[in-house]
């Protein structure tokens, strides 16, 4: 028995090397930009430096991104804001208690973002956002607002289920965000705002667990009193 030759070889079905390289370039440029933005800041990073680190020409960079601002937006979308759909899907699927949900979310945040170079973007925006109002507005819309909304949903879930005391959501969100922001600043700062001896001994996972314990002690309701028949906030 003989087999007829295929009209196209298997090799023809595999993208050529230069085509694969071309498709990968936006991601390579974004990765190089993330490195430099975290190392040097937004203002001090030059387009030619990003191109050089990615192994392409400056002209090639501008084939994919019209400006350094657009490149920054791509970095944020790829590494931060693009993950909110997954975060919200996980919120909907979680069937444990709300304290466990909050613990789970903070642990995942550390694994996915906090313990990566992406965490340096927070420091960058705090330091330079006011000098680049377009980027500040973009960051507010793409990162801050969705993050606040997700945390509000978690806290409101706890209140609705009788696990958390009634909260002023406008400010309660910051009780969750503050230790996370501090940890990111600590990772990307010199010794100006902390004792280096203490910082060298800080274990991020233990720090987050301790902060969560403090947060939950203030959020959780005590068991109902037989006298009042109502729960009271933990002290």
Protein Blocks (a to p, Z undefined) as FASTA:
>chain_A
ZZdddfbdfklmpccfklmmmmmmmmmmmmmmmmmmmmnojklpcfklmmmmnopafklm
mmmpmbfklmmmmmmmmmmmmmmmmmmmmmmmpcbdfklmmmmmmmmmmmmmmmpmklmm
mmmmmmmmmmmmmlmmmmmmmmmmmmmmmmmmmmmmmmmnopaccddfklmmmmmmmmmm
mmmmmmmccfklbcfklmmmpcfklmmmmmmmmmmmmmpccdddfklopacddZZ
